[in-house]
Amino acid sequence: MVITKAKTAYVCNECGDDFAKWQGQCTSCHAWNSLSEVRLGRSAKVATPRQGYAGTADNRIKSLAEIDLEDTPRITTGAQEFDRVLGGGLVSGSVVLIGGHPGAGKSTLLLQVLCYLAETHSTLYVTGEESLQQVALRAQRLGLTTHKLQMLSETDVERLCDTADGVKPKIMVIDSIQVMHMSEVQSAPGSVSQVRESAAFLTRFAKQSGTVLILVGHVTKDGSLAGPKVLEHMIDCSIFLEGENDSRYRTLRGNKNRFGAVNELGVFAMTEQGLKEVTNPSAIFLQRAEEISSGTVVMVIWEGTRPLLIEIQALVDDSHAGNPRRVAVGLDQNRLSMLLAVLHRHGGLMVGDQDVFVNVVSGMKIIETSADLALLMAVVSSFRDRVLSPELVVFGEVGLSGEIRPVPSGQERLREAAKHGFKKAIVPVANVPRQLIQGLEVVAVKNLSEALVAIESCRAD
């Protein structure tokens, strides 16, 4: 009888790189104290060389032209906003990771989706955190059809896969990956080694059986997904459910997608019947007050494959402290400081002794640079205490030399603004449409100075 020694590796929590021994700093991403010990079992079930993460392998060399390009069939989830983020629906054999803060609605959304899919497909909902009774009570409260949805309460990955192999579900949800464990790994559930090995085992099972696997993941205090970064490399699609507990709306954003576009955005409303999709988000985000005050501007951003109209607000006030405050909610605070410096240098407005607060209405988080010009126009409006026209939209990127740079899909943004009744738009010169858009006056600006002149004619009557 040959006794094999258990192997040990050290994995970086930041980049997922492996090392043979522990060291204080990861030589790949240069993060300090990020290595955690991973104990590999003596007889852990591993995939054969011909069956890796990508499914059954074919070791024959082919030219790129010989590869079959047939469209991958999609499984619709019953929610168009969810399908949009997924790239058109679920793909057989794919692994989807959905993260979010506690109470965001991850379990509610997936329970709704699986109850819908259970009518036409074999589905399995595996719960490790809640009891079956708790899940059943939630489904009853939401008024869902539950007689075809199969449920399983299990946290052991090997037993879970053995059970699923007999049922052969087409779609399987694991809620959540942090509570799953493997007996061969000598560490507590939720640790780096358990999450890594459990996810790897479940991913191999999904690829080899063609099961759509949806993993629920927790987040850390800083809002990032808990667990090693290597988990993000194993999966095919990573999406994040955002939204404050006191907000009615939730946004579903795709961070990685091998079957569709990234940064796609889906919008849902939390109701007594669960999460309901919002098909026209711009109308929701533009629920403005009857009396518009200074410091308010509407901008057109691009999320995934569609434009969205969102209101941005700024408040500029005298500072009573030695260091004036710069607060940005929904925007990058460092970019705010940079744009204020550009406004001083190339616009002639000194706000260095003022507190500047910027907020994106409705709790959205803006990550693209097309909001630069609208942000500065809101700051100028508040600083001068001049109310801008409620029929004005603004978008454009601002460079360090004060130039207004074009943004992608400018014509589609203008059409979206015209559709919602806006009459005037301040945009970069390169984004002026070749054909006039009916009912919309487009003002082209080359630099920040021209933009400041343009808003003088956009004051509210």
ABEGO torsion letter per residue (X at the ends): XBBBBBBBBBBBAAAGBBBABBBABBAAAGBBGABBBBBBBAABBBBBAABBAAEBBBABBBBAAABBABBBBBBBAGBAAAAAAAGGEBBBGBBBBBBEBBGAGAAAAAAAAAAAAAAABBBBBBBAABBAAAAAAAAAAAGBBAAABBBBBBABAAAAAAAAAAAGBABBBBOBAAABBBAABBBBBGBAAAAAAAAAAAAAAAAAAGBBBBBBBBBBAAGBBBEBAAAAAABABBBBBBEBAABABBBBBBABBAABBBGBBBBBBBBAAEBBBBABAAAAAABBBABBBBGBBBBBBBBEABBBBBBBBBBBBBBABABBBBBBBGBBAAAAAAAAAAAAAAAGBBAAABBBBBBBBGGBBBABAAAAAAAAAAAAAAAAGBBBBAABBBBEBBBAAGBBBBBBGAAAAAAAAAAAGBABBBBBAAABBABBBBGBBBBBBABAAAAAAAAAAABBX
